[in-house]
Amino acid sequence: MLTFDEQLNILIRSALAEDIGDGDHSTLSCIPADARGKAVLKIKQDGILAGMEVAAAIFQYKEPSAIFTPFKKDGDGMQYGETAFEVVASVYTILQCERLVLNCMQRMSGIATLTHTYSDKIKGYHTKVLDTRKTTPNFRVLEKDAVRIGGGHNHRMGLYDMIMLKDNHIDYCGGLEKAIELAWQYVQQVNPGLKIEVETRSLDEVKRVMTFGKVDRIMLDNFSPEQLAEALKVIEGKIETEASGGINLDNIEAYARTGVDYVSVGALIHQAKSLDLSLKAVVL
């Protein structure tokens, strides 16, 4: 499994190749190759800042000697008019990295800000906010990092780090207990320690899972807070629990009041709005 830094380097390399193509002709046409410059990142919208370490990595991937000076850090609150960082490097480096830095930071800051809003709604409760795999292809590593920066928690990163038996797995397999048993046998033979989560769609299915066992977490899908409370009485804290489906800012506190361990919210990522940031040139 690749480390965060390895995944980030792959993302940066492919994103720059996509953007620059056979040359940044706008810059090549009017900027001397030896020109040096400074740029500052100006904050134009209040929220939670995310992507500072990513920005530094982008500039220094292109130019290892680039000087990156942060004035804030990931997770800080940010306000209109503040400066997040300055960078001194080749003008070519600044102009070629500008859009990638902004795209990453604006997107990540939007996710971190929305995640912070969700997490703040249930501050003081036992329940934790989880993200999902409803992410942008090839950008997941940064979207999930932004959730963490905003105070949320990462669910599985992909299909490889946890077994989740959802409705389609169960239906294709031929039943709830059969799917659990086969998954459990697979874990013993192939990857001991890999956790198993199973989706339940009714109180009856919850009871069947509790009778059968062999799972580490039960997902309670599309349960109302009232139905969730009933299911938790059956589970009695013996297995981790996760509520999923239809959870939003208006009802998340009602779910947290039940004492469920986790609530998963796809909206943290797929409904987040990018925040406004701007990279401004400073002529040396």
The 8 nearest C-alpha neighbors of each residue, nearest first, counted from 0:
[[1, 2, 159, 160, 3, 6, 5, 156],
 [2, 0, 5, 6, 3, 4, 7, 9],
 [1, 3, 5, 4, 6, 0, 7, 8],
 [2, 4, 6, 5, 7, 1, 140, 8],
 [5, 3, 7, 2, 6, 8, 1, 9],
 [6, 4, 2, 8, 7, 3, 1, 9],
 [5, 7, 3, 9, 4, 8, 1, 10],
 [6, 8, 4, 10, 5, 9, 3, 11],
 [9, 7, 11, 5, 10, 6, 12, 4],
 [8, 10, 6, 12, 7, 11, 13, 5],
 [9, 11, 7, 8, 13, 12, 14, 6],
 [12, 10, 8, 14, 9, 13, 15, 7],
 [11, 13, 9, 15, 10, 14, 8, 16],
 [12, 14, 16, 10, 15, 11, 17, 9],
 [15, 13, 17, 11, 16, 12, 10, 18],
 [16, 14, 18, 17, 12, 13, 19, 11],
 [15, 17, 13, 19, 14, 18, 20, 12],
 [16, 18, 14, 15, 20, 19, 13, 12],
 [19, 17, 15, 16, 20, 14, 95, 23],
 [18, 20, 22, 23, 16, 15, 17, 21],
 [19, 21, 22, 16, 17, 18, 23, 15],
 [20, 22, 19, 23, 24, 16, 18, 17],
 [23, 21, 19, 24, 20, 27, 25, 26],
 [24, 22, 19, 25, 26, 27, 95, 21],
 [23, 25, 27, 26, 22, 28, 21, 19],
 [26, 24, 28, 23, 27, 29, 30, 22],
 [27, 25, 24, 28, 30, 23, 29, 91],
 [28, 26, 24, 25, 29, 30, 23, 31],
 [27, 29, 26, 25, 24, 30, 31, 23],
 [28, 30, 26, 27, 31, 25, 24, 32],
 [29, 31, 26, 27, 32, 28, 34, 90],
 [32, 30, 34, 33, 29, 27, 28, 26],
 [31, 33, 34, 30, 91, 27, 90, 89],
 [32, 34, 31, 35, 89, 90, 30, 91],
 [35, 33, 31, 32, 90, 89, 36, 30],
 [36, 34, 89, 90, 88, 33, 283, 37],
 [37, 35, 90, 283, 282, 87, 88, 89],
 [36, 38, 87, 281, 86, 280, 282, 88],
 [37, 39, 280, 281, 279, 86, 85, 278],
 [40, 38, 85, 279, 278, 84, 41, 86],
 [39, 41, 278, 83, 84, 277, 82, 85],
 [40, 42, 82, 277, 276, 81, 278, 39],
 [43, 41, 276, 79, 81, 80, 44, 82],
 [42, 44, 79, 275, 276, 80, 41, 45],
 [45, 43, 79, 275, 42, 78, 274, 46],
 [46, 44, 78, 77, 79, 43, 47, 76],
 [45, 47, 77, 112, 76, 48, 44, 78],
 [46, 48, 76, 112, 77, 75, 108, 74],
 [49, 47, 108, 74, 73, 75, 77, 76],
 [48, 50, 108, 73, 107, 51, 74, 104],
 [49, 51, 104, 53, 52, 54, 107, 73],
 [50, 52, 54, 53, 73, 49, 72, 55],
 [53, 51, 55, 54, 50, 56, 73, 72],
 [52, 54, 50, 56, 51, 55, 57, 100],
 [55, 53, 51, 57, 100, 56, 52, 50],
 [54, 56, 52, 58, 53, 57, 59, 67],
 [57, 55, 53, 59, 54, 58, 60, 52],
 [56, 58, 60, 54, 55, 59, 53, 11],
 [59, 57, 61, 55, 60, 56, 62, 96],
 [58, 60, 63, 62, 56, 61, 57, 65],
 [61, 59, 57, 58, 62, 56, 63, 8],
 [60, 62, 59, 58, 92, 63, 57, 96],
 [61, 63, 59, 65, 64, 60, 58, 92],
 [64, 62, 59, 65, 60, 61, 58, 66],
 [63, 65, 62, 66, 59, 88, 58, 61],
 [66, 64, 88, 62, 63, 59, 87, 67],
 [67, 65, 87, 86, 64, 68, 88, 59],
 [66, 68, 86, 85, 55, 65, 69, 87],
 [67, 69, 85, 84, 86, 66, 70, 87],
 [70, 68, 84, 71, 83, 67, 85, 72],
 [71, 69, 83, 84, 68, 82, 72, 85],
 [70, 72, 83, 69, 75, 73, 84, 51],
 [73, 71, 75, 74, 51, 69, 70, 48],
 [72, 74, 49, 48, 75, 51, 50, 148],
 [73, 75, 148, 48, 47, 49, 149, 72],
 [76, 74, 48, 73, 72, 47, 77, 71],
 [75, 77, 47, 46, 48, 74, 78, 45],
 [78, 76, 46, 45, 47, 48, 75, 79],
 [77, 79, 45, 81, 44, 80, 42, 46],
 [78, 80, 43, 44, 42, 45, 81, 77],
 [81, 79, 42, 43, 78, 41, 82, 44],
 [80, 82, 42, 79, 78, 41, 83, 77],
 [83, 81, 41, 40, 84, 42, 80, 39],
 [82, 84, 70, 71, 40, 69, 41, 81],
 [85, 83, 69, 70, 40, 68, 39, 82],
 [84, 86, 39, 68, 38, 67, 40, 69],
 [85, 87, 67, 38, 37, 66, 68, 88],
 [88, 86, 37, 66, 36, 65, 67, 38],
 [89, 87, 65, 36, 35, 90, 86, 92],
 [88, 90, 35, 92, 91, 36, 34, 93],
 [89, 91, 93, 35, 36, 92, 34, 94],
 [90, 92, 89, 94, 93, 95, 26, 32],
 [93, 91, 89, 95, 90, 94, 96, 61],
 [94, 92, 90, 96, 91, 95, 97, 89],
 [95, 93, 97, 91, 96, 92, 90, 26],
 [94, 96, 92, 93, 97, 91, 23, 19],
 [95, 97, 93, 99, 94, 98, 92, 100],
 [98, 96, 94, 100, 99, 95, 93, 101],
 [97, 99, 101, 100, 96, 102, 95, 94],
 [98, 100, 102, 96, 101, 97, 103, 14],
 [101, 99, 103, 97, 54, 98, 102, 104],
 [100, 102, 98, 104, 103, 99, 105, 97],
 [101, 103, 99, 105, 100, 104, 98, 106],
 [104, 102, 100, 106, 101, 105, 107, 99],
 [103, 105, 50, 107, 101, 106, 102, 108],
 [106, 104, 274, 273, 108, 102, 107, 103],
 [107, 105, 273, 109, 103, 104, 108, 102],
 [106, 108, 104, 145, 110, 49, 109, 105],
 [107, 109, 49, 48, 111, 105, 110, 106],
 [110, 108, 273, 112, 272, 106, 274, 107],
 [109, 111, 107, 271, 113, 112, 108, 268],
 [110, 112, 149, 145, 108, 114, 146, 109],
 [111, 113, 47, 115, 109, 110, 46, 114],
 [112, 114, 116, 110, 115, 111, 267, 271],
 [115, 113, 111, 117, 149, 116, 112, 267],
 [114, 116, 149, 118, 112, 113, 117, 150],
 [115, 117, 113, 119, 114, 118, 112, 120],
 [118, 116, 114, 120, 119, 115, 248, 113],
 [119, 117, 115, 120, 116, 121, 114, 122],
 [118, 120, 122, 116, 121, 117, 115, 114],
 [121, 119, 117, 118, 122, 116, 252, 251],
 [122, 120, 119, 124, 118, 252, 123, 255],
 [123, 121, 119, 124, 120, 118, 125, 126],
 [122, 124, 121, 125, 126, 119, 120, 255],
 [125, 123, 126, 122, 121, 255, 256, 258],
 [124, 126, 258, 260, 127, 123, 255, 259],
 [125, 127, 260, 261, 255, 124, 259, 258],
 [128, 126, 261, 262, 260, 129, 125, 152],
 [129, 127, 262, 151, 261, 152, 263, 118],
 [130, 128, 263, 152, 153, 154, 262, 151],
 [129, 131, 153, 264, 263, 154, 265, 267],
 [132, 130, 265, 133, 154, 263, 264, 129],
 [131, 133, 134, 157, 130, 156, 265, 155],
 [134, 132, 131, 265, 269, 135, 268, 130],
 [133, 135, 132, 139, 136, 268, 269, 142],
 [134, 136, 138, 139, 137, 133, 142, 269],
 [137, 135, 138, 134, 139, 133, 140, 132],
 [136, 138, 139, 135, 10, 140, 134, 141],
 [139, 137, 135, 136, 140, 141, 142, 134],
 [140, 138, 142, 141, 134, 137, 135, 143],
 [139, 141, 143, 138, 142, 144, 6, 3],
 [142, 140, 144, 143, 139, 138, 145, 107],
 [143, 141, 139, 145, 144, 140, 107, 138],
 [142, 144, 146, 145, 141, 140, 139, 153],
 [145, 143, 141, 147, 146, 142, 140, 148],
 [144, 146, 148, 111, 107, 142, 143, 147],
 [147, 145, 143, 149, 151, 111, 144, 148],
 [146, 148, 151, 144, 150, 145, 149, 152],
 [147, 149, 145, 74, 146, 150, 111, 144],
 [150, 148, 111, 115, 146, 114, 147, 151],
 [149, 151, 147, 148, 115, 118, 146, 114],
 [152, 150, 147, 146, 128, 149, 114, 129],
 [153, 151, 129, 147, 128, 154, 130, 146],
 [154, 152, 130, 129, 143, 155, 147, 151],
 [153, 155, 129, 130, 131, 156, 152, 132],
 [156, 154, 157, 160, 161, 153, 158, 131],
 [157, 155, 154, 160, 153, 132, 158, 159],
 [158, 156, 159, 155, 160, 132, 161, 154],
 [157, 159, 160, 161, 156, 162, 155, 163],
 [158, 160, 157, 161, 162, 156, 155, 0],
 [159, 161, 155, 158, 157, 156, 193, 162],
 [162, 160, 194, 193, 159, 155, 163, 195],
 [161, 163, 195, 196, 194, 164, 193, 160],
 [164, 162, 196, 197, 165, 195, 161, 198],
 [163, 165, 197, 168, 198, 196, 162, 169],
 [164, 166, 198, 168, 167, 163, 197, 169],
 [165, 167, 169, 168, 170, 198, 164, 199],
 [166, 168, 170, 169, 165, 171, 164, 172],
 [169, 167, 171, 165, 166, 170, 164, 172],
 [168, 170, 172, 166, 174, 167, 175, 171],
 [169, 171, 167, 173, 172, 168, 174, 166],
 [172, 170, 168, 173, 169, 167, 174, 166],
 [173, 171, 169, 170, 178, 168, 174, 177],
 [174, 172, 170, 171, 169, 177, 175, 178],
 [175, 173, 169, 177, 176, 172, 170, 178],
 [174, 176, 178, 169, 177, 179, 173, 170],
 [175, 177, 179, 178, 174, 180, 211, 208],
 [176, 178, 180, 174, 179, 175, 181, 173],
 [177, 179, 181, 175, 176, 180, 169, 172],
 [180, 178, 182, 176, 177, 181, 183, 175],
 [181, 179, 183, 177, 182, 178, 176, 184],
 [180, 182, 184, 178, 183, 179, 185, 177],
 [183, 181, 185, 179, 180, 184, 178, 186],
 [182, 184, 180, 186, 185, 181, 179, 187],
 [185, 183, 181, 187, 186, 182, 180, 188],
 [186, 184, 182, 188, 183, 187, 189, 181],
 [185, 187, 190, 191, 183, 189, 184, 188],
 [188, 186, 191, 184, 185, 189, 190, 183],
 [187, 189, 185, 186, 190, 184, 191, 183],
 [190, 188, 186, 185, 187, 191, 184, 193],
 [189, 191, 186, 193, 192, 187, 188, 185],
 [192, 190, 187, 186, 193, 189, 188, 194],
 [191, 193, 194, 190, 186, 187, 195, 161],
 [194, 192, 191, 190, 161, 186, 195, 160],
 [193, 195, 161, 215, 192, 162, 196, 214],
 [196, 194, 162, 214, 215, 163, 161, 216],
 [197, 195, 216, 163, 217, 215, 214, 162],
 [198, 196, 164, 217, 163, 218, 165, 199],
 [197, 199, 218, 165, 164, 217, 219, 220],
 [200, 198, 219, 204, 201, 218, 205, 220],
 [199, 201, 220, 219, 204, 198, 221, 202],
 [202, 200, 204, 203, 199, 205, 222, 219],
 [201, 203, 205, 204, 230, 206, 200, 226],
 [202, 204, 206, 201, 205, 207, 200, 199],
 [203, 205, 207, 201, 206, 202, 199, 208],
 [204, 206, 202, 208, 203, 207, 199, 209],
 [207, 205, 209, 203, 204, 208, 210, 202],
 [208, 206, 204, 210, 205, 209, 211, 203],
 [207, 209, 211, 205, 210, 206, 212, 204],
 [208, 210, 206, 212, 207, 211, 205, 234],
 [211, 209, 207, 208, 212, 206, 205, 213],
 [210, 212, 208, 209, 207, 213, 176, 179],
 [211, 213, 209, 214, 208, 210, 207, 179],
 [214, 212, 183, 211, 215, 179, 180, 195],
 [215, 213, 195, 212, 216, 196, 197, 179],
 [216, 214, 195, 196, 238, 194, 239, 213],
 [217, 215, 239, 196, 240, 238, 214, 218],
 [216, 218, 240, 197, 196, 198, 241, 219],
 [217, 219, 198, 241, 242, 197, 220, 199],
 [220, 218, 242, 199, 241, 222, 243, 198],
 [219, 221, 243, 200, 222, 244, 218, 199],
 [222, 220, 244, 243, 223, 245, 219, 200],
 [223, 221, 226, 220, 227, 219, 224, 242],
 [222, 224, 226, 225, 227, 221, 254, 228],
 [225, 223, 227, 254, 226, 228, 253, 222],
 [224, 226, 228, 223, 227, 229, 222, 257],
 [227, 225, 223, 229, 228, 222, 224, 230],
 [226, 228, 224, 230, 225, 229, 222, 223],
 [227, 229, 231, 225, 226, 230, 257, 224],
 [230, 228, 226, 232, 227, 231, 225, 233],
 [229, 231, 227, 233, 232, 228, 202, 226],
 [230, 232, 234, 228, 233, 229, 235, 227],
 [233, 231, 235, 229, 230, 234, 228, 236],
 [234, 232, 230, 231, 235, 229, 206, 205],
 [233, 235, 231, 232, 236, 237, 230, 238],
 [236, 234, 232, 237, 233, 231, 238, 230],
 [235, 237, 234, 238, 239, 231, 240, 232],
 [236, 238, 235, 234, 239, 209, 240, 215],
 [239, 237, 236, 216, 215, 240, 234, 217],
 [240, 238, 216, 217, 260, 215, 236, 241],
 [241, 239, 217, 260, 216, 259, 218, 261],
 [240, 242, 261, 218, 262, 260, 219, 217],
 [241, 243, 262, 219, 218, 220, 261, 263],
 [244, 242, 220, 263, 262, 221, 219, 241],
 [243, 245, 221, 246, 220, 242, 264, 222],
 [244, 246, 247, 221, 243, 264, 250, 222],
 [247, 245, 244, 251, 250, 264, 243, 248],
 [248, 246, 249, 250, 251, 245, 264, 266],
 [247, 249, 251, 250, 117, 246, 120, 252],
 [248, 250, 247, 251, 252, 246, 253, 120],
 [249, 251, 253, 252, 247, 248, 246, 254],
 [252, 250, 254, 253, 248, 247, 246, 249],
 [251, 253, 255, 254, 250, 121, 256, 120],
 [252, 254, 256, 250, 251, 255, 224, 257],
 [255, 253, 251, 224, 252, 256, 257, 250],
 [254, 256, 252, 257, 126, 253, 258, 251],
 [255, 257, 253, 258, 254, 252, 124, 259],
 [258, 256, 255, 228, 254, 259, 224, 253],
 [257, 259, 256, 255, 125, 126, 260, 254],
 [258, 260, 257, 261, 240, 126, 255, 241],
 [261, 259, 126, 240, 241, 258, 127, 239],
 [262, 260, 241, 127, 126, 259, 128, 242],
 [261, 263, 242, 128, 241, 129, 243, 127],
 [264, 262, 129, 243, 130, 128, 242, 261],
 [263, 265, 266, 130, 267, 129, 246, 262],
 [266, 264, 131, 267, 130, 133, 268, 269],
 [265, 267, 270, 269, 268, 264, 271, 247],
 [268, 266, 265, 114, 264, 271, 110, 113],
 [267, 269, 266, 271, 270, 110, 265, 134],
 [268, 270, 266, 271, 267, 265, 133, 134],
 [271, 269, 266, 268, 267, 272, 265, 110],
 [270, 272, 110, 268, 109, 269, 267, 113],
 [273, 271, 109, 274, 270, 106, 110, 113],
 [272, 274, 109, 106, 105, 271, 275, 108],
 [273, 275, 105, 109, 108, 44, 272, 276],
 [274, 276, 43, 44, 105, 273, 42, 277],
 [277, 275, 42, 43, 41, 105, 274, 101],
 [276, 278, 41, 40, 279, 42, 275, 101],
 [279, 277, 40, 39, 41, 38, 280, 97],
 [280, 278, 38, 39, 277, 40, 281, 41],
 [279, 281, 38, 37, 282, 39, 278, 36],
 [282, 280, 37, 38, 283, 36, 279, 39],
 [281, 283, 36, 280, 37, 38, 35, 90],
 [282, 36, 281, 37, 35, 87, 280, 34]]
